[in-house]
Amino acid sequence: MEISVKQMYDIENAGHKMGFHKILMMENAGAATVQRLLSHTDDISSKTILVIAGMGNNGGDGLVMARHLVGYGADVTICLMGEPSKIKTTECQQNYNILTKMPSITISGSIDTTIQYDIIVDAMLGTGITGEIREPYSTAIQYVNNSEAFVLAVDVPSGLNPDTGLHADACIHADVTVTFHKMKRGIPKRPDITGILYTERIGIPPEAEEGII
């Protein structure tokens, strides 16, 4: 079954009200995505990885991934797409706060374009895209698409509308996309943008769907 972005939002809220809080969903989403990345990667401990994290929960998923990837021995750099004080959600903020206590992770406010990363994680915009892509996101998307890195998109490639399959003026082209709970309607329409698609369960109780789908 495919669902809309609004249905997913409502399911998450229903699960949260049941006591399965969004911070747990974020942890499970990040951990599951790392496992998918490991299945596409030989010797993750030898890889340089750039996680480009937005300011909302999609970025939070990427921050969880960064923590797990360092645990596997990878060389991880995070580019946060804004000032830490402007992080939009409690869940993303909590995960950012953990990373600030981890010298094993490099945190930057910009992309060092002199480095050729092996893997880039797109955790910029997620499902909440509306309108044209603004800076600094448009430049970051262009950088990713021009790189030779293996690109993994978290939930949906940044710039792709997950309801319609249409894309904005700038859009990540991924090798792998990992979405969560259930597939959003527009995502499978664009294999040219998503690459290989996976849908990962992240622990949301089936009962959270009641009355929504």
VENQUI-V512658 format. One record per pair of residues at least 6 apart in sequence whose C-alpha atoms are under 6 Angstrom apart, sorted by the first residue. I is the first residue (numbers start at 1). GAP is how many residues later the second one is. Records with the same first field share a line. If there is no record, write none. Layout:
BEGIN
I = GAP, GAP
END
This chain:
BEGIN
2 = 181, 182, 183
3 = 181, 182
4 = 159, 180
11 = 197, 198
14 = 194
15 = 189, 193
16 = 6
23 = 68
25 = 177
26 = 35
28 = 174
29 = 173
30 = 31, 34, 35
34 = 31
44 = 30
45 = 28, 29
47 = 27, 71
48 = 27, 69, 70
49 = 27, 68, 70, 71
50 = 26, 27, 28, 70
51 = 27, 69, 70
52 = 26, 27, 70, 71
53 = 6, 9, 27, 70, 71
54 = 27, 70
55 = 32, 33
56 = 32, 33
57 = 35
58 = 65, 68
59 = 64, 65
60 = 32
62 = 61
76 = 29
77 = 28, 29, 30
78 = 29
79 = 29, 30, 31
80 = 29
117 = 32
118 = 31
119 = 30, 31, 32
120 = 31
121 = 30, 31, 32
122 = 31
123 = 31
125 = 33
126 = 29, 30, 32
132 = 36
141 = 31
151 = 23, 24
152 = 22, 23, 24, 25
153 = 21, 24
154 = 24
155 = 23, 24
157 = 15
158 = 13, 14
159 = 8, 9, 11, 12
160 = 7
161 = 6
162 = 22, 24, 25
163 = 22, 23
164 = 22
165 = 21, 22, 24
173 = 20
174 = 19, 20, 21
175 = 20
176 = 19, 20
177 = 17, 20
178 = 20, 21
179 = 20
180 = 19, 20, 21
181 = 19, 20
END
